[in-house]
Amino acid sequence: MAKGRTALLVRCTGEEAEAVRQAARHERRTISGYILHAVLNRIANQKKLEAEWQKTGKRKAVAASESLD
């Protein structure tokens, strides 16, 4: 593996893998690009939820977080 690169192993079912392949194809991304985009979106959402928690309290933030799944 080249320096400066990190590998990430994702374990999923065959059905989930096919769904990821189809979604990546639909968005015209590589599988790696699709996964990276999804992870970065999730991080951004979590940061927004944390900011909301800071303003309004944990109860609303937790409810919103659960709706993301």
N, CA, C and O atoms as a Tinker XYZ file with bonds, in Angstrom:
   276  protein
     1  N      0.841000   -1.170000    0.000000    73     2
     2  CA     0.000000    0.000000    0.000000    64     1     3
     3  C      0.890000    1.239000    0.000000    63     2     4     5
     4  O      1.925000    1.269000    0.666000    81     3
     5  N      0.482000    2.260000   -0.751000    73     3     6
     6  CA     1.264000    3.484000   -0.869000    64     5     7
     7  C      1.238000    4.277000    0.438000    63     6     8     9
     8  O      0.279000    4.211000    1.208000    81     7
     9  N      2.318000    5.029000    0.667000    73     7    10
    10  CA     2.366000    5.877000    1.861000    64     9    11
    11  C      1.287000    6.941000    1.782000    63    10    12    13
    12  O      0.937000    7.413000    0.700000    81    11
    13  N      0.762000    7.315000    2.952000    73    11    14
    14  CA    -0.231000    8.360000    3.001000    64    13    15
    15  C     -1.642000    7.904000    2.686000    63    14    16    17
    16  O     -2.559000    8.723000    2.623000    81    15
    17  N     -1.825000    6.622000    2.489000    73    15    18
    18  CA    -3.161000    6.106000    2.190000    64    17    19
    19  C     -3.602000    5.200000    3.324000    63    18    20    21
    20  O     -2.786000    4.554000    3.981000    81    19
    21  N     -4.885000    5.166000    3.535000    73    19    22
    22  CA    -5.450000    4.335000    4.581000    64    21    23
    23  C     -6.480000    3.406000    3.964000    63    22    24    25
    24  O     -7.266000    3.811000    3.108000    81    23
    25  N     -6.467000    2.173000    4.402000    73    23    26
    26  CA    -7.455000    1.207000    3.919000    64    25    27
    27  C     -8.578000    1.103000    4.942000    63    26    28    29
    28  O     -8.352000    1.203000    6.148000    81    27
    29  N     -9.771000    0.905000    4.447000    73    27    30
    30  CA   -10.932000    0.738000    5.303000    64    29    31
    31  C    -11.666000   -0.506000    4.828000    63    30    32    33
    32  O    -12.055000   -0.601000    3.663000    81    31
    33  N    -11.849000   -1.436000    5.714000    73    31    34
    34  CA   -12.566000   -2.664000    5.384000    64    33    35
    35  C    -14.007000   -2.504000    5.833000    63    34    36    37
    36  O    -14.282000   -2.204000    6.995000    81    35
    37  N    -14.922000   -2.707000    4.897000    73    35    38
    38  CA   -16.344000   -2.600000    5.199000    64    37    39
    39  C    -16.952000   -3.978000    5.029000    63    38    40    41
    40  O    -16.863000   -4.577000    3.957000    81    39
    41  N    -17.561000   -4.474000    6.074000    73    39    42
    42  CA   -18.196000   -5.791000    6.018000    64    41    43
    43  C    -19.694000   -5.595000    5.854000    63    42    44    45
    44  O    -20.328000   -4.864000    6.616000    81    43
    45  N    -20.244000   -6.256000    4.852000    73    43    46
    46  CA   -21.684000   -6.162000    4.624000    64    45    47
    47  C    -22.153000   -7.424000    3.904000    63    46    48    49
    48  O    -21.344000   -8.233000    3.449000    81    47
    49  N    -23.448000   -7.572000    3.811000    73    47    50
    50  CA   -24.003000   -8.723000    3.111000    64    49    51
    51  C    -23.838000   -8.529000    1.608000    63    50    52    53
    52  O    -23.545000   -7.430000    1.140000    81    51
    53  N    -24.026000   -9.587000    0.879000    73    51    54
    54  CA   -23.979000   -9.493000   -0.582000    64    53    55
    55  C    -25.031000   -8.545000   -1.121000    63    54    56    57
    56  O    -24.793000   -7.812000   -2.081000    81    55
    57  N    -26.202000   -8.567000   -0.491000    73    55    58
    58  CA   -27.288000   -7.667000   -0.912000    64    57    59
    59  C    -26.928000   -6.211000   -0.659000    63    58    60    61
    60  O    -27.189000   -5.347000   -1.497000    81    59
    61  N    -26.325000   -5.937000    0.503000    73    59    62
    62  CA   -25.906000   -4.574000    0.810000    64    61    63
    63  C    -24.809000   -4.120000   -0.149000    63    62    64    65
    64  O    -24.805000   -2.975000   -0.600000    81    63
    65  N    -23.887000   -5.015000   -0.454000    73    63    66
    66  CA   -22.807000   -4.683000   -1.382000    64    65    67
    67  C    -23.367000   -4.334000   -2.757000    63    66    68    69
    68  O    -22.912000   -3.383000   -3.393000    81    67
    69  N    -24.345000   -5.095000   -3.211000    73    67    70
    70  CA   -24.953000   -4.816000   -4.514000    64    69    71
    71  C    -25.693000   -3.482000   -4.486000    63    70    72    73
    72  O    -25.668000   -2.738000   -5.467000    81    71
    73  N    -26.348000   -3.177000   -3.371000    73    71    74
    74  CA   -27.041000   -1.893000   -3.240000    64    73    75
    75  C    -26.038000   -0.734000   -3.301000    63    74    76    77
    76  O    -26.312000    0.294000   -3.919000    81    75
    77  N    -24.891000   -0.902000   -2.666000    73    75    78
    78  CA   -23.850000    0.133000   -2.706000    64    77    79
    79  C    -23.329000    0.285000   -4.129000    63    78    80    81
    80  O    -23.154000    1.404000   -4.610000    81    79
    81  N    -23.081000   -0.831000   -4.801000    73    79    82
    82  CA   -22.603000   -0.768000   -6.198000    64    81    83
    83  C    -23.597000   -0.028000   -7.081000    63    82    84    85
    84  O    -23.211000    0.822000   -7.884000    81    83
    85  N    -24.866000   -0.351000   -6.933000    73    83    86
    86  CA   -25.894000    0.299000   -7.751000    64    85    87
    87  C    -25.995000    1.788000   -7.437000    63    86    88    89
    88  O    -26.111000    2.610000   -8.346000    81    87
    89  N    -25.952000    2.135000   -6.154000    73    87    90
    90  CA   -26.034000    3.545000   -5.765000    64    89    91
    91  C    -24.827000    4.319000   -6.289000    63    90    92    93
    92  O    -24.969000    5.439000   -6.780000    81    91
    93  N    -23.642000    3.723000   -6.184000    73    91    94
    94  CA   -22.427000    4.379000   -6.685000    64    93    95
    95  C    -22.527000    4.564000   -8.201000    63    94    96    97
    96  O    -22.183000    5.623000   -8.727000    81    95
    97  N    -22.989000    3.550000   -8.884000    73    95    98
    98  CA   -23.155000    3.633000  -10.335000    64    97    99
    99  C    -24.160000    4.736000  -10.684000    63    98   100   101
   100  O    -23.941000    5.515000  -11.611000    81    99
   101  N    -25.251000    4.793000   -9.940000    73    99   102
   102  CA   -26.290000    5.798000  -10.183000    64   101   103
   103  C    -25.738000    7.211000  -10.009000    63   102   104   105
   104  O    -26.099000    8.111000  -10.767000    81   103
   105  N    -24.875000    7.416000   -9.028000    73   103   106
   106  CA   -24.280000    8.725000   -8.766000    64   105   107
   107  C    -23.008000    8.953000   -9.587000    63   106   108   109
   108  O    -22.351000    9.987000   -9.467000    81   107
   109  N    -22.679000    7.970000  -10.418000    73   107   110
   110  CA   -21.466000    8.041000  -11.263000    64   109   111
   111  C    -20.216000    8.283000  -10.430000    63   110   112   113
   112  O    -19.386000    9.137000  -10.743000    81   111
   113  N    -20.112000    7.505000   -9.361000    73   111   114
   114  CA   -18.959000    7.553000   -8.464000    64   113   115
   115  C    -18.327000    6.177000   -8.406000    63   114   116   117
   116  O    -18.961000    5.169000   -8.718000    81   115
   117  N    -17.065000    6.152000   -8.001000    73   115   118
   118  CA   -16.465000    4.864000   -7.668000    64   117   119
   119  C    -17.083000    4.402000   -6.356000    63   118   120   121
   120  O    -17.687000    5.203000   -5.642000    81   119
   121  N    -16.941000    3.149000   -6.038000    73   119   122
   122  CA   -17.461000    2.653000   -4.764000    64   121   123
   123  C    -16.765000    3.382000   -3.619000    63   122   124   125
   124  O    -17.411000    3.786000   -2.653000    81   123
   125  N    -15.460000    3.548000   -3.727000    73   123   126
   126  CA   -14.714000    4.265000   -2.691000    64   125   127
   127  C    -15.216000    5.698000   -2.554000    63   126   128   129
   128  O    -15.404000    6.196000   -1.444000    81   127
   129  N    -15.429000    6.351000   -3.679000    73   127   130
   130  CA   -15.921000    7.724000   -3.664000    64   129   131
   131  C    -17.312000    7.816000   -3.066000    63   130   132   133
   132  O    -17.615000    8.752000   -2.326000    81   131
   133  N    -18.152000    6.851000   -3.383000    73   131   134
   134  CA   -19.511000    6.823000   -2.841000    64   133   135
   135  C    -19.479000    6.652000   -1.325000    63   134   136   137
   136  O    -20.170000    7.370000   -0.601000    81   135
   137  N    -18.680000    5.704000   -0.847000    73   135   138
   138  CA   -18.577000    5.457000    0.598000    64   137   139
   139  C    -18.005000    6.687000    1.305000    63   138   140   141
   140  O    -18.518000    7.095000    2.347000    81   139
   141  N    -16.952000    7.276000    0.748000    73   139   142
   142  CA   -16.351000    8.465000    1.354000    64   141   143
   143  C    -17.369000    9.603000    1.432000    63   142   144   145
   144  O    -17.480000   10.276000    2.457000    81   143
   145  N    -18.103000    9.810000    0.353000    73   143   146
   146  CA   -19.127000   10.855000    0.331000    64   145   147
   147  C    -20.182000   10.593000    1.408000    63   146   148   149
   148  O    -20.587000   11.517000    2.113000    81   147
   149  N    -20.625000    9.352000    1.538000    73   147   150
   150  CA   -21.627000    8.997000    2.552000    64   149   151
   151  C    -21.094000    9.233000    3.958000    63   150   152   153
   152  O    -21.809000    9.752000    4.815000    81   151
   153  N    -19.855000    8.860000    4.196000    73   151   154
   154  CA   -19.258000    9.043000    5.527000    64   153   155
   155  C    -19.116000   10.535000    5.843000    63   154   156   157
   156  O    -19.439000   10.963000    6.951000    81   155
   157  N    -18.646000   11.316000    4.897000    73   155   158
   158  CA   -18.487000   12.752000    5.135000    64   157   159
   159  C    -19.837000   13.427000    5.375000    63   158   160   161
   160  O    -19.942000   14.333000    6.201000    81   159
   161  N    -20.873000   12.983000    4.651000    73   159   162
   162  CA   -22.215000   13.514000    4.894000    64   161   163
   163  C    -22.683000   13.182000    6.302000    63   162   164   165
   164  O    -23.266000   14.024000    6.985000    81   163
   165  N    -22.426000   11.959000    6.731000    73   163   166
   166  CA   -22.844000   11.546000    8.080000    64   165   167
   167  C    -22.117000   12.365000    9.145000    63   166   168   169
   168  O    -22.719000   12.763000   10.142000    81   167
   169  N    -20.831000   12.617000    8.936000    73   167   170
   170  CA   -20.066000   13.440000    9.882000    64   169   171
   171  C    -20.645000   14.851000    9.939000    63   170   172   173
   172  O    -20.812000   15.408000   11.024000    81   171
   173  N    -20.953000   15.432000    8.785000    73   171   174
   174  CA   -21.534000   16.773000    8.749000    64   173   175
   175  C    -22.873000   16.797000    9.488000    63   174   176   177
   176  O    -23.155000   17.736000   10.232000    81   175
   177  N    -23.696000   15.766000    9.284000    73   175   178
   178  CA   -24.979000   15.690000    9.985000    64   177   179
   179  C    -24.785000   15.588000   11.485000    63   178   180   181
   180  O    -25.513000   16.218000   12.251000    81   179
   181  N    -23.808000   14.798000   11.911000    73   179   182
   182  CA   -23.547000   14.650000   13.341000    64   181   183
   183  C    -23.087000   15.975000   13.956000    63   182   184   185
   184  O    -23.462000   16.307000   15.080000    81   183
   185  N    -22.276000   16.722000   13.215000    73   183   186
   186  CA   -21.830000   18.031000   13.715000    64   185   187
   187  C    -23.011000   18.986000   13.857000    63   186   188   189
   188  O    -23.086000   19.746000   14.823000    81   187
   189  N    -23.935000   18.948000   12.894000    73   187   190
   190  CA   -25.130000   19.787000   12.991000    64   189   191
   191  C    -25.963000   19.385000   14.200000    63   190   192   193
   192  O    -26.477000   20.239000   14.922000    81   191
   193  N    -26.094000   18.077000   14.414000    73   191   194
   194  CA   -26.857000   17.609000   15.559000    64   193   195
   195  C    -26.207000   18.024000   16.871000    63   194   196   197
   196  O    -26.897000   18.388000   17.823000    81   195
   197  N    -24.896000   17.971000   16.921000    73   195   198
   198  CA   -24.209000   18.387000   18.139000    64   197   199
   199  C    -24.416000   19.875000   18.400000    63   198   200   201
   200  O    -24.612000   20.291000   19.541000    81   199
   201  N    -24.371000   20.668000   17.340000    73   199   202
   202  CA   -24.622000   22.107000   17.505000    64   201   203
   203  C    -26.045000   22.331000   17.992000    63   202   204   205
   204  O    -26.280000   23.188000   18.844000    81   203
   205  N    -26.993000   21.574000   17.461000    73   203   206
   206  CA   -28.386000   21.680000   17.911000    64   205   207
   207  C    -28.506000   21.273000   19.377000    63   206   208   209
   208  O    -29.242000   21.893000   20.145000    81   207
   209  N    -27.784000   20.235000   19.750000    73   207   210
   210  CA   -27.795000   19.798000   21.147000    64   209   211
   211  C    -27.275000   20.888000   22.069000    63   210   212   213
   212  O    -27.803000   21.104000   23.160000    81   211
   213  N    -26.244000   21.563000   21.618000    73   211   214
   214  CA   -25.672000   22.641000   22.437000    64   213   215
   215  C    -26.694000   23.753000   22.656000    63   214   216   217
   216  O    -26.718000   24.383000   23.714000    81   215
   217  N    -27.538000   23.992000   21.649000    73   215   218
   218  CA   -28.525000   25.066000   21.749000    64   217   219
   219  C    -29.799000   24.643000   22.484000    63   218   220   221
   220  O    -30.320000   25.398000   23.304000    81   219
   221  N    -30.298000   23.446000   22.194000    73   219   222
   222  CA   -31.634000   23.089000   22.671000    64   221   223
   223  C    -31.662000   21.969000   23.701000    63   222   224   225
   224  O    -32.675000   21.779000   24.374000    81   223
   225  N    -30.601000   21.247000   23.833000    73   223   226
   226  CA   -30.591000   20.140000   24.786000    64   225   227
   227  C    -30.574000   18.795000   24.077000    63   226   228   229
   228  O    -30.932000   18.679000   22.905000    81   227
   229  N    -30.154000   17.800000   24.812000    73   227   230
   230  CA   -29.905000   16.475000   24.251000    64   229   231
   231  C    -31.158000   15.810000   23.686000    63   230   232   233
   232  O    -31.068000   15.094000   22.689000    81   231
   233  N    -32.292000   16.023000   24.281000    73   231   234
   234  CA   -33.501000   15.294000   23.903000    64   233   235
   235  C    -33.835000   15.461000   22.418000    63   234   236   237
   236  O    -34.068000   14.468000   21.729000    81   235
   237  N    -33.860000   16.679000   21.923000    73   235   238
   238  CA   -34.174000   16.909000   20.513000    64   237   239
   239  C    -33.085000   16.350000   19.600000    63   238   240   241
   240  O    -33.388000   15.762000   18.563000    81   239
   241  N    -31.825000   16.529000   19.978000    73   239   242
   242  CA   -30.719000   16.052000   19.152000    64   241   243
   243  C    -30.748000   14.532000   19.025000    63   242   244   245
   244  O    -30.503000   14.001000   17.941000    81   243
   245  N    -31.039000   13.835000   20.098000    73   243   246
   246  CA   -31.094000   12.373000   20.055000    64   245   247
   247  C    -32.232000   11.927000   19.167000    63   246   248   249
   248  O    -32.064000   10.988000   18.389000    81   247
   249  N    -33.374000   12.560000   19.255000    73   247   250
   250  CA   -34.515000   12.200000   18.410000    64   249   251
   251  C    -34.175000   12.406000   16.941000    63   250   252   253
   252  O    -34.529000   11.577000   16.102000    81   251
   253  N    -33.501000   13.488000   16.624000    73   251   254
   254  CA   -33.115000   13.757000   15.237000    64   253   255
   255  C    -32.077000   12.753000   14.765000    63   254   256   257
   256  O    -32.119000   12.305000   13.619000    81   255
   257  N    -31.156000   12.400000   15.634000    73   255   258
   258  CA   -30.118000   11.432000   15.289000    64   257   259
   259  C    -30.718000   10.086000   14.958000    63   258   260   261
   260  O    -30.284000    9.422000   14.017000    81   259
   261  N    -31.709000    9.680000   15.723000    73   259   262
   262  CA   -32.334000    8.384000   15.490000    64   261   263
   263  C    -33.072000    8.356000   14.167000    63   262   264   265
   264  O    -33.216000    7.287000   13.574000    81   263
   265  N    -33.543000    9.496000   13.684000    73   263   266
   266  CA   -34.263000    9.534000   12.419000    64   265   267
   267  C    -33.322000    9.387000   11.226000    63   266   268   269
   268  O    -33.791000    9.122000   10.119000    81   267
   269  N    -32.012000    9.550000   11.412000    73   267   270
   270  CA   -31.057000    9.411000   10.322000    64   269   271
   271  C    -30.824000    7.965000    9.920000    63   270   272   273
   272  O    -30.415000    7.696000    8.790000    81   271
   273  N    -31.077000    7.040000   10.821000    73   271   274
   274  CA   -30.792000    5.632000   10.545000    64   273   275
   275  C    -31.793000    4.980000    9.659000    63   274   276
   276  O    -31.667000    3.795000    9.351000    81   275
